[in-house]
Amino acid sequence: MKVIFSEFAKLELEDATIFYEMEYSGLGLRFREEIWKAIKRISDYPMEWSVDTGEIRKYVLHKFPYKILYSIETDHILVIAVAHQHREPDYWIGRN
């Protein structure tokens, strides 16, 4: 299924990538690779990941403290947030 990132999610992904790259050279790339692996899994098995709030599902990354929050739409998956797991946990509610 096609995956579309909201504008907010795109910005969050970019900000986190830049942060990790500034922390250690190559870490931003590793973060992005982990995100794309997660997106592939979500695309292949959208119903497999647990429900976070309402109809919003979450995929928790294994190597970074982030989660991908998404909704399953009629013809695509909408990524609502690429959220840090320990900062302002519900800041994204109301985006979809």
BALOBA-1460 file (C-alpha; in Angstrom, 3 decimals):
// residues 96
<rec num="1" residu="m" x="0.000" y="0.000" z="0.000"/>
<rec num="2" residu="k" x="1.224" y="3.513" z="-0.787"/>
<rec num="3" residu="v" x="2.590" y="5.527" z="2.169"/>
<rec num="4" residu="i" x="2.232" y="9.309" z="2.341"/>
<rec num="5" residu="f" x="3.917" y="11.515" z="4.952"/>
<rec num="6" residu="s" x="2.085" y="14.537" z="6.319"/>
<rec num="7" residu="e" x="4.029" y="17.800" z="6.115"/>
<rec num="8" residu="f" x="4.557" y="17.679" z="9.895"/>
<rec num="9" residu="a" x="5.921" y="14.131" z="9.707"/>
<rec num="10" residu="k" x="8.310" y="15.129" z="6.900"/>
<rec num="11" residu="l" x="9.672" y="17.959" z="9.053"/>
<rec num="12" residu="e" x="10.038" y="15.687" z="12.085"/>
<rec num="13" residu="l" x="11.917" y="13.119" z="10.021"/>
<rec num="14" residu="e" x="14.240" y="15.784" z="8.627"/>
<rec num="15" residu="d" x="14.859" y="17.372" z="12.058"/>
<rec num="16" residu="a" x="15.668" y="14.025" z="13.682"/>
<rec num="17" residu="t" x="17.968" y="13.066" z="10.813"/>
<rec num="18" residu="i" x="19.886" y="16.338" z="11.128"/>
<rec num="19" residu="f" x="20.096" y="15.966" z="14.917"/>
<rec num="20" residu="y" x="21.533" y="12.453" z="14.720"/>
<rec num="21" residu="e" x="23.953" y="13.418" z="11.959"/>
<rec num="22" residu="m" x="25.236" y="16.294" z="14.104"/>
<rec num="23" residu="e" x="25.702" y="13.926" z="17.034"/>
<rec num="24" residu="y" x="27.760" y="11.418" z="15.066"/>
<rec num="25" residu="s" x="28.655" y="11.275" z="11.390"/>
<rec num="26" residu="g" x="26.589" y="8.586" z="9.647"/>
<rec num="27" residu="l" x="24.048" y="8.250" z="12.464"/>
<rec num="28" residu="g" x="21.501" y="10.358" z="10.594"/>
<rec num="29" residu="l" x="21.749" y="7.954" z="7.659"/>
<rec num="30" residu="r" x="21.286" y="4.965" z="9.965"/>
<rec num="31" residu="f" x="18.205" y="6.646" z="11.467"/>
<rec num="32" residu="r" x="16.726" y="7.211" z="8.007"/>
<rec num="33" residu="e" x="17.427" y="3.604" z="7.004"/>
<rec num="34" residu="e" x="15.608" y="2.405" z="10.122"/>
<rec num="35" residu="i" x="12.648" y="4.640" z="9.225"/>
<rec num="36" residu="w" x="12.475" y="3.272" z="5.660"/>
<rec num="37" residu="k" x="12.629" y="-0.333" z="6.907"/>
<rec num="38" residu="a" x="9.740" y="0.479" z="9.241"/>
<rec num="39" residu="i" x="7.758" y="2.119" z="6.421"/>
<rec num="40" residu="k" x="8.247" y="-0.989" z="4.277"/>
<rec num="41" residu="r" x="6.919" y="-3.188" z="7.095"/>
<rec num="42" residu="i" x="3.975" y="-0.864" z="7.703"/>
<rec num="43" residu="s" x="3.197" y="-0.828" z="3.980"/>
<rec num="44" residu="d" x="3.326" y="-4.623" z="3.752"/>
<rec num="45" residu="y" x="1.377" y="-5.306" z="6.976"/>
<rec num="46" residu="p" x="-0.525" y="-2.150" z="7.991"/>
<rec num="47" residu="m" x="-2.848" y="-3.906" z="10.472"/>
<rec num="48" residu="e" x="-0.039" y="-5.682" z="12.360"/>
<rec num="49" residu="w" x="1.062" y="-2.782" z="14.545"/>
<rec num="50" residu="s" x="-0.708" y="-1.813" z="17.740"/>
<rec num="51" residu="v" x="-3.338" y="0.889" z="18.073"/>
<rec num="52" residu="d" x="-2.142" y="3.998" z="19.906"/>
<rec num="53" residu="t" x="-5.187" y="6.276" z="20.006"/>
<rec num="54" residu="g" x="-8.521" y="5.841" z="18.238"/>
<rec num="55" residu="e" x="-7.674" y="4.487" z="14.801"/>
<rec num="56" residu="i" x="-4.073" y="5.687" z="14.874"/>
<rec num="57" residu="r" x="-1.508" y="2.898" z="14.902"/>
<rec num="58" residu="k" x="2.106" y="3.017" z="16.005"/>
<rec num="59" residu="y" x="5.283" y="1.321" z="14.943"/>
<rec num="60" residu="v" x="8.075" y="1.553" z="17.513"/>
<rec num="61" residu="l" x="11.608" y="1.651" z="16.111"/>
<rec num="62" residu="h" x="14.056" y="-0.833" z="17.591"/>
<rec num="63" residu="k" x="17.323" y="1.104" z="17.407"/>
<rec num="64" residu="f" x="16.129" y="4.664" z="18.058"/>
<rec num="65" residu="p" x="13.670" y="6.095" z="20.620"/>
<rec num="66" residu="y" x="11.085" y="7.000" z="17.976"/>
<rec num="67" residu="k" x="7.713" y="5.763" z="16.857"/>
<rec num="68" residu="i" x="5.841" y="6.209" z="13.600"/>
<rec num="69" residu="l" x="2.179" y="7.095" z="14.040"/>
<rec num="70" residu="y" x="-0.043" y="6.395" z="11.074"/>
<rec num="71" residu="s" x="-3.613" y="5.882" z="9.920"/>
<rec num="72" residu="i" x="-4.877" y="3.466" z="7.324"/>
<rec num="73" residu="e" x="-6.890" y="5.331" z="4.721"/>
<rec num="74" residu="t" x="-8.942" y="3.909" z="1.843"/>
<rec num="75" residu="d" x="-6.144" y="3.905" z="-0.716"/>
<rec num="76" residu="h" x="-3.011" y="4.779" z="1.263"/>
<rec num="77" residu="i" x="-1.327" y="4.938" z="4.652"/>
<rec num="78" residu="l" x="-0.887" y="8.400" z="6.143"/>
<rec num="79" residu="v" x="2.119" y="8.929" z="8.412"/>
<rec num="80" residu="i" x="0.961" y="11.499" z="10.935"/>
<rec num="81" residu="a" x="4.102" y="11.791" z="13.048"/>
<rec num="82" residu="v" x="7.662" y="10.590" z="13.454"/>
<rec num="83" residu="a" x="7.635" y="11.087" z="17.214"/>
<rec num="84" residu="h" x="10.270" y="10.797" z="19.899"/>
<rec num="85" residu="q" x="8.950" y="8.334" z="22.483"/>
<rec num="86" residu="h" x="9.947" y="10.370" z="25.543"/>
<rec num="87" residu="r" x="9.080" y="13.944" z="24.584"/>
<rec num="88" residu="e" x="5.564" y="15.358" z="24.783"/>
<rec num="89" residu="p" x="3.887" y="12.009" z="24.132"/>
<rec num="90" residu="d" x="0.535" y="13.226" z="22.776"/>
<rec num="91" residu="y" x="1.562" y="16.408" z="20.951"/>
<rec num="92" residu="w" x="0.493" y="14.998" z="17.575"/>
<rec num="93" residu="i" x="-3.159" y="14.314" z="18.526"/>
<rec num="94" residu="g" x="-5.462" y="16.329" z="16.311"/>
<rec num="95" residu="r" x="-3.267" y="16.235" z="13.199"/>
<rec num="96" residu="n" x="-5.257" y="13.755" z="11.140"/>
